[in-house]
Amino acid sequence: MTSAGTPSGVGMGESVGPSTIWLVLAWTFDIVFVIQTVFLFLYGAQYWFMSISFWFLKAGSEERCYSDQSYPPAPPERLEPYLQFSDEEIQYPKVLIQLPVFNEGAICERLLSKCLELEYPTHALVIQLLDDSTDNTPELVKQFLALVAPTKFRVEHVRRENRVGYKAGALREGMRLEPDADFIAIFDADFMPEPDFLAYTLPYFYNDKHQESPYYKDKLCSKGVACVQARWDFTNRYYNLMTYIQAVALDGHFMIEQRVRTHLGYYMHFNGTGGVWRREAIEDAGGWSQDTLAEDLDLSFRAQFRGWQMVYVNDVLAPNEIPPTVSAFKKQQYRWAKGSFQCVLKHLGNVWRQGNLSLWRKYQCTIHLAGYFINLIMTLATLTSCVLFWYSDRVSTLVGNLTPILIFVGLGPTAMYFTCILSKKIIPWMEIATFPLLVLLGYGMAYNDTLAVLEGSVKKGGEFVRTEKYGLVDGSGASITMSGSSARVTNGSAKSVTPAPTSKARNALVTKFSDYMGATGTFKSELVFSVVVAALLCLHIVLNGVSDPGQLMWVSIFFSARIFLVALVWHERRQTISHSFRNSMDPAFALAPHDAASARITRSPSQAALANYDHLE
């Protein structure tokens, strides 16, 4: 036996002792940790690549790809013919506005009001409210439509007997009912499209400059533009710390990732809402499919496989609401993670079989599709770190040497989000201060998203769980109060209470502890996972101390993330924050005469945000 406690060798016929088994397990975990580090390195390098590519584009390197040095091409200042509502002799393309909703009566009024303000010829636009609700939303919609009748555009209130296919099924049914629509714009219930949204998105379907893009030059696209995706803006960015951090993260996704993918000719995806599709492209790609929960990502890749092009436009904004609570955020992320990994299993093979894609573009598609796989890797890294703590004095020297790589990985997302902030004309220094919290939120969500990835790997489709919407807008006078397991939305006084799902069988003390440790109590396994990691770490520190900073980093981030989520949940349960809300679920609001000035949301959130950004064009 060596001084380190490991066996010097095992002779013929000699039994294998506990030390040999321990050594084999030790090396096994070290190898697993190294493999995880390789995957983490690839994801971290991707963030660095996106950041560096963005700055090259800003410096004018797009000249290598685009003869006009500007792509996507900026649309005309205005589409003047689109404003001539009285001239019906001009042949305008017919546009179908699809609004899929489910039990969202509180904000359907606002959604319909904003869509009725769109600038487009009356005879060439139809609004479909695809209402699968099981509550009193249909009655509220009927009341609102009766109050505003006659409406500027034809409004169809579409009801289905069941929720077959969920959102994808509703969109498919809506298309069947309007077979002559040329273009289809999609907005979720919390979106507030600007009046000139169509005037600034439709030109991209007709602008010949898109043929200067890498899609055409590299023979990736042969059928034109399938979809134009606008940049999301956020009506409740400053509502609380939770929404502010999410806004910073989503800004990075849209302003850096989507932008770079469009400019370099990589596959990108429609974000599910806030965009316009060409009907021909949807049908050519096979239509909306319900075998994944990410119907937007699924259709985007199928369309691009068929030779269609996706365009992201940074200067067209689509204001919407960010989930203001941890529970709502976790539900949304769970659905996105599960659906994304279902698309990995469905499309990854097709990606690598595409003969017109270079090896680098195939790699980019893989990283794009498997974005949520990083959460599984981080969760496994936490568990293996806890195990490696127990024998770090034996064989984990190699793991300790990987610490610089882990630091490189950790700085990747920071570099991309910092790049996003620096691209704004007015640098919001508070966003820089949120970087550590953004890391903690992402790491704290790793286990939640890991469960989603695992479920998505073994199960097709699934229930489309709606993210709660409250109609929040920064800068007005109503509030949402989290108390215990319910969310109370008020406008100066209590107006309505929407109870969250609870189990009466659970002890109240256990419920509260589960809410705080698991951040919602949604997954009992998350609580068990947290307790097991805590027990392993604390026991080892008490017995042996700490010897490996690399392993300590992962576990320290894990506990910091748990504490941060607990603090957010505590804040939600105990604090009341005043912000804008118009609650049309209350009969007093639904039946009262609607004043156009008070019912209309101002354009200031979107326009103010647009003024703060610099543009590639």
C-alpha positions as CSV (number, residue, x, y, z in Angstrom):
1,M,0.0,0.0,0.0
2,T,1.4,3.4,-0.9
3,S,1.5,6.3,1.3
4,A,-1.4,7.8,-0.5
5,G,-3.5,4.8,0.4
6,T,-3.7,3.2,-3.1
7,P,-2.7,-0.4,-3.8
8,S,0.7,-0.9,-5.4
9,G,-0.6,-3.8,-7.4
10,V,-2.7,-6.9,-7.5
11,G,-1.1,-10.3,-8.2
12,M,-2.4,-13.4,-9.9
13,G,-5.0,-15.1,-7.8
14,E,-5.0,-12.2,-5.3
15,S,-8.5,-10.9,-4.4
16,V,-9.5,-7.4,-5.5
17,G,-9.6,-5.3,-2.3
18,P,-11.7,-2.2,-1.5
19,S,-8.8,0.1,-2.3
20,T,-8.7,-1.3,-5.9
21,I,-12.4,-0.8,-6.4
22,W,-12.1,2.7,-4.9
23,L,-9.3,3.5,-7.3
24,V,-11.3,2.3,-10.3
25,L,-14.3,4.3,-9.3
26,A,-12.1,7.3,-8.7
27,W,-10.6,7.2,-12.2
28,T,-14.0,6.6,-13.7
29,F,-15.4,9.7,-12.1
30,D,-12.3,11.7,-13.2
31,I,-12.8,10.5,-16.8
32,V,-16.5,11.4,-16.7
33,F,-15.6,14.9,-15.3
34,V,-13.1,15.4,-18.1
35,I,-15.7,14.5,-20.7
36,Q,-18.2,16.9,-19.1
37,T,-15.5,19.6,-19.2
38,V,-15.0,19.1,-22.9
39,F,-18.7,19.6,-23.5
40,L,-18.7,22.7,-21.3
41,F,-15.7,24.0,-23.2
42,L,-17.6,23.7,-26.5
43,Y,-20.6,25.6,-25.2
44,G,-18.4,28.3,-23.6
45,A,-16.4,28.6,-26.9
46,Q,-19.7,29.1,-28.7
47,Y,-20.5,32.2,-26.6
48,W,-17.0,33.6,-27.3
49,F,-17.5,32.9,-31.0
50,M,-20.8,34.8,-31.1
51,S,-19.3,37.7,-29.3
52,I,-16.3,38.0,-31.5
53,S,-18.4,37.5,-34.7
54,F,-20.7,40.3,-33.6
55,W,-17.7,42.7,-33.3
56,F,-16.3,41.7,-36.6
57,L,-19.7,42.4,-38.2
58,K,-19.8,45.8,-36.4
59,A,-16.4,46.5,-37.8
60,G,-17.6,46.0,-41.4
61,S,-16.5,42.4,-42.0
62,E,-20.0,41.8,-43.6
63,E,-18.4,43.2,-46.7
64,R,-17.0,39.7,-47.2
65,C,-20.5,38.3,-47.5
66,Y,-22.7,41.1,-48.7
67,S,-22.1,43.4,-51.7
68,D,-24.2,46.1,-50.2
69,Q,-22.5,45.8,-46.8
70,S,-25.9,45.6,-45.1
71,Y,-27.9,42.5,-44.5
72,P,-30.7,41.9,-43.8
73,P,-31.6,44.9,-46.0
74,A,-33.4,47.7,-44.2
75,P,-36.9,48.2,-45.5
76,P,-38.1,51.5,-46.9
77,E,-38.8,54.2,-44.4
78,R,-42.5,53.5,-44.8
79,L,-44.6,51.3,-47.1
80,E,-46.7,54.2,-48.2
81,P,-49.2,52.1,-50.2
82,Y,-50.0,50.2,-47.0
83,L,-51.3,53.4,-45.4
84,Q,-53.8,54.1,-48.2
85,F,-56.6,52.2,-46.6
86,S,-59.3,53.6,-48.9
87,D,-57.7,52.4,-52.1
88,E,-59.0,48.9,-52.6
89,E,-57.9,48.6,-56.2
90,I,-54.3,47.9,-55.1
91,Q,-53.7,44.1,-54.8
92,Y,-52.4,43.8,-51.2
93,P,-51.3,40.4,-49.9
94,K,-53.8,39.0,-47.5
95,V,-52.5,38.8,-44.0
96,L,-53.9,36.5,-41.2
97,I,-53.2,37.5,-37.6
98,Q,-53.3,34.5,-35.4
99,L,-53.7,35.0,-31.7
100,P,-53.5,31.6,-29.8
101,V,-54.8,32.0,-26.2
102,F,-55.7,29.6,-23.4
103,N,-57.3,30.9,-20.2
104,E,-55.8,34.4,-20.7
105,G,-58.9,36.6,-20.5
106,A,-57.1,39.1,-18.4
107,I,-55.1,40.3,-21.3
108,C,-57.1,39.3,-24.4
109,E,-58.7,42.7,-24.4
110,R,-55.3,44.4,-24.7
111,L,-54.1,42.0,-27.3
112,L,-57.2,42.5,-29.5
113,S,-57.0,46.3,-29.0
114,K,-53.4,46.4,-30.3
115,C,-54.1,44.2,-33.3
116,L,-57.1,46.4,-34.2
117,E,-54.7,49.3,-34.4
118,L,-52.5,47.7,-37.0
119,E,-51.9,49.8,-40.2
120,Y,-53.1,47.7,-43.1
121,P,-55.9,47.8,-45.6
122,T,-59.1,46.7,-44.0
123,H,-60.1,44.3,-46.7
124,A,-56.8,42.5,-46.7
125,L,-56.4,41.5,-43.0
126,V,-58.2,39.0,-40.8
127,I,-57.7,38.6,-37.1
128,Q,-58.2,35.1,-35.6
129,L,-58.4,34.7,-31.8
130,L,-57.7,30.9,-31.5
131,D,-59.3,30.4,-28.1
132,D,-58.9,27.0,-26.5
133,S,-59.8,28.4,-23.0
134,T,-61.7,26.4,-20.4
135,D,-62.5,29.3,-18.1
136,N,-64.6,32.4,-18.7
137,T,-62.2,33.9,-21.3
138,P,-64.7,33.2,-24.2
139,E,-67.4,35.3,-22.5
140,L,-65.0,38.1,-21.8
141,V,-63.9,38.1,-25.4
142,K,-67.5,38.2,-26.7
143,Q,-68.3,41.1,-24.3
144,F,-65.3,43.1,-25.6
145,L,-66.0,42.5,-29.2
146,A,-69.6,43.6,-28.7
147,L,-68.4,46.8,-27.1
148,V,-66.0,47.7,-29.9
149,A,-68.2,46.6,-32.8
150,P,-68.0,47.3,-35.6
151,T,-64.3,46.6,-35.7
152,K,-61.8,47.9,-38.3
153,F,-60.9,44.4,-39.3
154,R,-62.8,41.1,-39.5
155,V,-62.3,39.3,-36.1
156,E,-62.9,35.6,-36.0
157,H,-63.3,34.0,-32.5
158,V,-62.3,30.4,-33.2
159,R,-63.2,27.8,-30.6
160,R,-62.3,24.1,-30.7
161,E,-64.0,21.2,-28.9
162,N,-60.7,20.0,-27.6
163,R,-57.0,21.0,-27.4
164,V,-55.7,18.5,-29.8
165,G,-52.1,19.6,-30.7
166,Y,-52.3,22.5,-28.3
167,K,-50.8,25.6,-29.8
168,A,-49.6,23.8,-33.0
169,G,-53.1,22.3,-33.4
170,A,-54.8,25.7,-33.0
171,L,-52.5,27.4,-35.5
172,R,-53.1,24.5,-38.0
173,E,-56.9,24.8,-37.6
174,G,-56.8,28.5,-38.1
175,M,-54.9,28.1,-41.3
176,R,-57.5,25.6,-42.5
177,L,-60.3,28.2,-41.9
178,E,-58.5,30.9,-44.0
179,P,-57.1,29.1,-47.0
180,D,-56.4,32.3,-49.0
181,A,-54.1,34.1,-46.6
182,D,-50.7,34.8,-48.1
183,F,-48.9,35.7,-44.9
184,I,-49.5,34.7,-41.2
185,A,-48.4,36.9,-38.3
186,I,-48.5,35.2,-34.9
187,F,-48.7,36.9,-31.5
188,D,-49.1,35.3,-28.1
189,A,-51.5,36.7,-25.6
190,D,-49.0,39.0,-23.8
191,F,-47.7,40.7,-27.0
192,M,-48.5,44.2,-28.1
193,P,-47.7,44.7,-31.7
194,E,-47.0,48.2,-32.9
195,P,-49.4,49.7,-35.5
196,D,-46.6,49.7,-38.2
197,F,-45.4,46.1,-37.5
198,L,-46.6,44.8,-40.8
199,A,-45.3,47.8,-42.7
200,Y,-41.8,47.0,-41.5
201,T,-41.8,43.2,-41.8
202,L,-43.6,42.4,-45.0
203,P,-41.0,44.2,-47.2
204,Y,-38.5,41.5,-46.4
205,F,-40.5,39.0,-48.3
206,Y,-40.3,41.1,-51.5
207,N,-36.9,42.7,-51.2
208,D,-34.5,41.1,-53.7
209,K,-31.5,42.1,-51.6
210,H,-32.0,38.9,-49.6
211,Q,-30.3,37.1,-52.5
212,E,-27.0,38.8,-51.4
213,S,-27.1,36.7,-48.2
214,P,-24.9,33.7,-47.5
215,Y,-28.0,31.6,-47.8
216,Y,-28.1,32.1,-51.5
217,K,-24.4,32.6,-52.2
218,D,-23.6,29.2,-50.5
219,K,-26.7,27.6,-52.1
220,L,-28.4,27.1,-48.8
221,C,-31.7,28.7,-49.9
222,S,-33.6,28.4,-53.2
223,K,-37.1,29.4,-52.3
224,G,-37.0,32.8,-50.7
225,V,-37.8,34.1,-47.3
226,A,-40.1,31.9,-45.2
227,C,-40.3,33.9,-42.0
228,V,-39.3,37.3,-40.6
229,Q,-38.7,37.3,-36.8
230,A,-38.8,40.6,-34.9
231,R,-36.8,41.4,-31.8
232,W,-38.7,40.9,-28.5
233,D,-38.9,44.0,-26.3
234,F,-40.2,43.7,-22.7
235,T,-43.1,45.7,-21.2
236,N,-42.1,44.7,-17.6
237,R,-38.3,44.8,-17.9
238,Y,-38.0,46.8,-14.6
239,Y,-40.9,45.1,-12.8
240,N,-38.6,43.2,-10.4
241,L,-35.2,41.6,-10.3
242,M,-36.4,38.4,-11.9
243,T,-37.7,40.2,-15.0
244,Y,-34.7,42.4,-15.2
245,I,-32.3,39.4,-15.3
246,Q,-34.4,37.6,-17.9
247,A,-34.5,40.7,-20.1
248,V,-30.7,40.9,-20.0
249,A,-30.5,37.2,-21.0
250,L,-33.0,37.5,-23.8
251,D,-31.4,40.7,-25.2
252,G,-28.2,38.6,-25.6
253,H,-30.2,35.9,-27.5
254,F,-31.8,38.3,-29.9
255,M,-29.3,41.1,-30.3
256,I,-26.2,38.8,-30.6
257,E,-27.1,35.2,-31.3
258,Q,-30.0,35.7,-33.7
259,R,-28.3,38.6,-35.4
260,V,-25.0,36.7,-36.0
261,R,-26.8,33.6,-37.3
262,T,-28.7,35.7,-39.8
263,H,-25.7,37.6,-41.0
264,L,-23.4,34.5,-41.3
265,G,-26.1,32.3,-43.0
266,Y,-26.5,29.8,-40.1
267,Y,-29.8,28.2,-39.4
268,M,-31.9,30.2,-37.1
269,H,-35.4,29.8,-35.7
270,F,-38.7,31.5,-35.3
271,N,-39.2,32.3,-31.6
272,G,-42.9,31.2,-31.6
273,T,-44.4,34.6,-31.6
274,G,-43.7,38.2,-32.8
275,G,-43.0,37.2,-36.4
276,V,-44.6,36.7,-39.9
277,W,-44.6,33.5,-41.9
278,R,-45.2,33.0,-45.6
279,R,-48.0,30.5,-45.9
280,E,-46.4,28.7,-48.8
281,A,-43.3,28.0,-46.7
282,I,-45.4,26.5,-43.8
283,E,-47.2,24.2,-46.2
284,D,-44.1,23.2,-48.1
285,A,-42.4,22.3,-44.8
286,G,-45.3,20.1,-43.8
287,G,-47.3,22.4,-41.6
288,W,-47.4,22.8,-37.8
289,S,-46.5,19.6,-36.0
290,Q,-47.5,18.6,-32.5
291,D,-44.9,15.9,-31.9
292,T,-42.6,18.4,-30.1
293,L,-43.4,21.1,-27.6
294,A,-41.2,23.5,-29.6
295,E,-43.4,23.7,-32.7
296,D,-41.6,26.9,-33.7
297,L,-38.1,25.4,-33.7
298,D,-39.4,22.3,-35.4
299,L,-41.0,24.1,-38.2
300,S,-38.1,26.5,-38.7
301,F,-35.6,23.7,-39.2
302,R,-38.0,21.8,-41.5
303,A,-38.5,24.9,-43.6
304,Q,-34.7,25.5,-43.9
305,F,-34.2,21.9,-44.9
306,R,-36.6,22.5,-47.7
307,G,-34.5,25.5,-49.0
308,W,-36.3,28.4,-47.3
309,Q,-34.6,31.3,-45.5
310,M,-35.2,32.7,-42.0
311,V,-34.6,36.4,-41.4
312,Y,-34.2,38.2,-38.1
313,V,-34.8,41.9,-38.0
314,N,-33.2,43.7,-35.0
315,D,-34.9,47.1,-35.6
316,V,-38.5,45.8,-35.5
317,L,-39.7,45.4,-31.9
318,A,-42.4,43.1,-30.5
319,P,-43.2,44.2,-27.0
320,N,-44.3,41.4,-24.6
321,E,-44.3,40.3,-21.0
322,I,-41.5,38.4,-19.2
323,P,-42.6,35.8,-16.5
324,P,-42.5,37.9,-13.3
325,T,-42.3,34.9,-10.9
326,V,-39.9,32.0,-10.4
327,S,-42.7,29.4,-10.8
328,A,-43.8,30.9,-14.1
329,F,-40.2,31.1,-15.4
330,K,-39.6,27.5,-14.5
331,K,-42.7,26.3,-16.3
332,Q,-41.6,28.2,-19.4
333,Q,-38.1,27.0,-19.3
334,Y,-39.2,23.4,-18.7
335,R,-41.4,23.5,-21.8
336,W,-38.7,25.2,-23.9
337,A,-36.0,22.7,-22.8
338,K,-38.2,19.6,-23.3
339,G,-39.4,20.8,-26.7
340,S,-35.9,21.7,-27.9
341,F,-34.4,18.4,-27.0
342,Q,-37.3,16.7,-28.8
343,C,-36.2,18.6,-31.8
344,V,-32.7,17.4,-31.3
345,L,-33.8,13.8,-31.6
346,K,-36.1,14.7,-34.6
347,H,-33.7,16.8,-36.6
348,L,-30.1,16.2,-35.7
349,G,-29.7,13.3,-38.1
350,N,-31.2,15.4,-40.9
351,V,-28.7,18.2,-40.1
352,W,-25.7,16.0,-40.6
353,R,-27.3,14.5,-43.8
354,Q,-27.6,17.9,-45.5
355,G,-25.2,17.8,-48.4
356,N,-25.3,21.6,-48.9
357,L,-24.2,22.4,-45.3
358,S,-20.5,22.7,-44.6
359,L,-19.0,20.8,-41.6
360,W,-18.9,24.1,-39.6
361,R,-22.5,24.9,-40.4
362,K,-23.6,21.5,-39.3
363,Y,-21.7,22.0,-36.0
364,Q,-23.4,25.3,-35.5
365,C,-26.8,23.7,-36.1
366,T,-26.0,21.0,-33.6
367,I,-25.0,23.6,-30.9
368,H,-28.1,25.6,-31.7
369,L,-30.5,22.6,-31.4
370,A,-28.8,21.1,-28.3
371,G,-28.6,24.4,-26.4
372,Y,-30.4,23.1,-23.4
373,F,-28.2,20.0,-23.2
374,I,-25.7,22.2,-21.3
375,N,-28.1,22.0,-18.2
376,L,-27.7,18.2,-18.1
377,I,-23.9,18.6,-18.3
378,M,-23.9,21.2,-15.5
379,T,-26.0,19.0,-13.2
380,L,-23.8,16.0,-13.8
381,A,-20.7,18.2,-13.2
382,T,-22.1,19.1,-9.8
383,L,-22.7,15.5,-8.8
384,T,-19.3,14.3,-10.0
385,S,-17.7,17.2,-8.2
386,C,-19.3,16.1,-4.9
387,V,-18.0,12.6,-5.5
388,L,-14.5,13.8,-6.5
389,F,-14.2,15.7,-3.3
390,W,-14.0,12.4,-1.4
391,Y,-10.8,11.3,-3.1
392,S,-9.3,14.6,-4.4
393,D,-6.0,13.7,-2.6
394,R,-5.7,10.5,-4.7
395,V,-6.2,10.8,-8.4
396,S,-8.0,14.1,-9.2
397,T,-4.9,16.1,-10.1
398,L,-6.0,16.0,-13.7
399,V,-9.4,17.5,-12.8
400,G,-7.6,20.2,-10.8
401,N,-5.7,21.2,-13.9
402,L,-8.9,21.7,-15.8
403,T,-9.8,24.7,-13.6
404,P,-8.6,27.3,-16.3
405,I,-10.9,25.6,-18.8
406,L,-13.8,25.9,-16.4
407,I,-13.0,29.6,-15.9
408,F,-13.0,30.1,-19.7
409,V,-16.3,28.4,-19.9
410,G,-17.8,30.5,-17.2
411,L,-16.6,33.8,-18.9
412,G,-18.2,32.8,-22.2
413,P,-21.8,33.9,-21.4
414,T,-20.5,36.9,-19.6
415,A,-18.6,38.0,-22.7
416,M,-21.7,37.7,-24.9
417,Y,-24.0,39.6,-22.6
418,F,-21.3,42.2,-22.0
419,T,-21.1,42.5,-25.8
420,C,-24.8,43.0,-26.0
421,I,-24.7,45.8,-23.4
422,L,-21.8,47.6,-25.2
423,S,-23.8,47.5,-28.4
424,K,-26.3,49.9,-26.9
425,K,-25.8,53.6,-27.4
426,I,-26.7,54.3,-23.8
427,I,-24.9,51.7,-21.6
428,P,-27.2,50.6,-18.7
429,W,-24.6,50.0,-16.0
430,M,-27.1,48.2,-13.8
431,E,-27.2,45.4,-16.4
432,I,-23.5,44.8,-15.9
433,A,-24.1,44.5,-12.1
434,T,-26.6,41.7,-12.8
435,F,-24.0,39.4,-14.5
436,P,-23.3,37.4,-11.3
437,L,-27.1,37.1,-10.7
438,L,-27.6,36.0,-14.3
439,V,-25.1,33.2,-13.8
440,L,-26.7,32.1,-10.6
441,L,-30.2,32.1,-12.2
442,G,-29.0,30.0,-15.1
443,Y,-27.2,27.5,-12.8
444,G,-30.1,27.4,-10.4
445,M,-32.4,26.4,-13.3
446,A,-30.0,23.6,-14.5
447,Y,-31.7,20.9,-12.6
448,N,-35.2,22.0,-13.7
449,D,-34.1,22.0,-17.3
450,T,-32.2,18.7,-16.9
451,L,-35.5,17.0,-16.0
452,A,-37.1,18.5,-19.0
453,V,-34.2,17.3,-21.3
454,L,-34.5,13.8,-19.9
455,E,-38.3,13.7,-20.4
456,G,-37.9,15.1,-23.9
457,S,-35.4,12.3,-24.7
458,V,-37.9,9.6,-24.0
459,K,-41.3,11.1,-24.7
460,K,-42.7,12.8,-27.8
461,G,-45.1,15.7,-27.6
462,G,-46.7,16.4,-24.2
463,E,-49.0,18.9,-22.6
464,F,-48.4,22.5,-23.5
465,V,-48.3,24.1,-20.1
466,R,-49.2,27.8,-20.4
467,T,-47.0,30.4,-18.8
468,E,-49.0,32.7,-16.5
469,K,-49.5,36.2,-17.9
470,Y,-50.5,39.2,-15.8
471,G,-50.5,42.1,-18.4
472,L,-47.6,43.9,-16.6
473,V,-46.3,47.2,-18.0
474,D,-43.6,49.3,-16.3
475,G,-44.6,52.6,-15.0
476,S,-48.2,52.5,-13.9
477,G,-50.1,51.8,-10.7
478,A,-51.4,48.3,-10.2
479,S,-49.6,45.4,-8.5
480,I,-49.2,41.7,-8.3
481,T,-48.7,40.2,-4.8
482,M,-47.4,36.7,-4.2
483,S,-48.6,35.3,-0.9
484,G,-48.1,31.7,-0.1
485,S,-49.3,29.7,-3.1
486,S,-51.4,32.3,-4.8
487,A,-50.9,35.3,-7.0
488,R,-53.1,38.3,-6.3
489,V,-53.3,40.9,-9.1
490,T,-54.7,44.2,-8.1
491,N,-55.3,47.7,-9.4
492,G,-55.2,49.7,-6.3
493,S,-57.4,47.1,-4.5
494,A,-57.9,43.4,-4.7
495,K,-59.5,42.5,-8.0
496,S,-58.9,38.8,-8.6
497,V,-57.0,35.9,-7.2
498,T,-55.6,33.1,-9.3
499,P,-54.6,30.2,-7.0
500,A,-51.6,28.1,-7.9
501,P,-51.8,24.3,-7.9
502,T,-51.3,22.9,-4.4
503,S,-51.7,19.6,-2.7
504,K,-53.7,19.6,0.5
505,A,-52.2,16.3,1.6
506,R,-48.8,17.9,2.2
507,N,-47.9,19.3,5.5
508,A,-47.8,23.2,5.5
509,L,-44.3,23.4,6.9
510,V,-43.0,20.9,4.3
511,T,-44.8,22.8,1.6
512,K,-43.2,26.1,2.6
513,F,-39.7,24.5,2.9
514,S,-40.1,22.9,-0.5
515,D,-41.2,26.2,-2.0
516,Y,-38.1,27.9,-0.8
517,M,-35.5,25.1,-1.5
518,G,-37.0,24.0,-4.8
519,A,-37.9,27.5,-5.8
520,T,-41.5,26.5,-6.4
521,G,-42.1,23.1,-4.9
522,T,-42.9,21.9,-8.4
523,F,-40.4,19.0,-8.4
524,K,-39.9,17.0,-5.2
525,S,-36.8,15.5,-6.8
526,E,-35.2,19.0,-6.9
527,L,-35.5,19.3,-3.2
528,V,-34.0,15.8,-2.7
529,F,-31.2,16.7,-5.1
530,S,-30.3,19.9,-3.2
531,V,-30.3,18.0,0.1
532,V,-28.1,15.2,-1.2
533,V,-25.5,17.6,-2.6
534,A,-25.5,19.6,0.6
535,A,-25.0,16.5,2.7
536,L,-22.2,15.2,0.6
537,L,-20.3,18.5,0.6
538,C,-20.8,19.3,4.2
539,L,-19.8,15.8,5.4
540,H,-16.6,15.9,3.3
541,I,-15.6,19.4,4.4
542,V,-16.1,18.4,8.1
543,L,-14.0,15.2,7.7
544,N,-11.3,16.2,5.2
545,G,-11.4,19.9,4.4
546,V,-11.2,21.4,0.9
547,S,-8.3,20.6,-1.5
548,D,-9.5,21.1,-5.1
549,P,-10.6,24.7,-6.1
550,G,-12.0,23.5,-9.4
551,Q,-14.5,21.1,-7.8
552,L,-15.2,23.7,-5.0
553,M,-16.2,26.2,-7.7
554,W,-19.0,24.1,-9.1
555,V,-20.5,23.2,-5.8
556,S,-20.2,26.8,-4.5
557,I,-22.0,28.1,-7.5
558,F,-24.7,25.4,-7.0
559,F,-25.3,26.6,-3.4
560,S,-25.2,30.2,-4.3
561,A,-27.8,29.6,-7.0
562,R,-30.0,27.8,-4.6
563,I,-29.8,30.6,-2.1
564,F,-30.5,33.2,-4.9
565,L,-33.6,31.3,-6.0
566,V,-34.8,31.1,-2.4
567,A,-34.3,34.8,-2.0
568,L,-36.3,35.5,-5.2
569,V,-39.2,33.2,-4.0
570,W,-39.1,34.9,-0.6
571,H,-39.3,38.2,-2.3
572,E,-42.3,37.1,-4.4
573,R,-44.1,35.8,-1.4
574,R,-43.6,38.8,0.9
575,Q,-43.4,41.9,-1.2
576,T,-45.9,43.9,-3.3
577,I,-44.5,45.8,-6.3
578,S,-46.6,48.4,-8.0
579,H,-46.7,48.3,-11.8
580,S,-49.2,48.6,-14.6
581,F,-52.0,46.1,-14.9
582,R,-55.5,46.1,-16.5
583,N,-57.5,43.2,-15.3
584,S,-60.3,42.5,-17.7
585,M,-61.2,39.3,-15.9
586,D,-63.0,41.4,-13.3
587,P,-66.6,41.9,-14.5
588,A,-66.5,45.5,-13.4
589,F,-63.7,46.1,-16.0
590,A,-65.2,43.8,-18.7
591,L,-68.6,45.4,-18.7
592,A,-67.6,49.0,-18.2
593,P,-67.4,51.3,-21.3
594,H,-63.9,51.3,-22.6
595,D,-62.2,54.6,-23.0
596,A,-59.9,54.4,-26.0
597,A,-57.2,56.5,-24.4
598,S,-57.0,54.5,-21.1
599,A,-57.3,51.1,-22.9
600,R,-54.5,51.8,-25.3
601,I,-51.0,51.0,-24.2
602,T,-48.5,53.7,-25.2
603,R,-45.7,52.9,-27.6
604,S,-43.1,54.3,-25.3
605,P,-41.6,51.1,-24.0
606,S,-40.7,49.8,-27.5
607,Q,-39.8,53.2,-29.0
608,A,-37.6,54.2,-26.0
609,A,-35.8,50.9,-26.2
610,L,-35.2,51.2,-29.9
611,A,-33.5,54.6,-29.3
612,N,-31.0,53.0,-27.0
613,Y,-29.6,50.6,-29.5
614,D,-26.9,50.9,-32.2
615,H,-27.5,48.9,-35.3
616,L,-25.4,47.0,-37.8
617,E,-27.1,48.7,-40.7
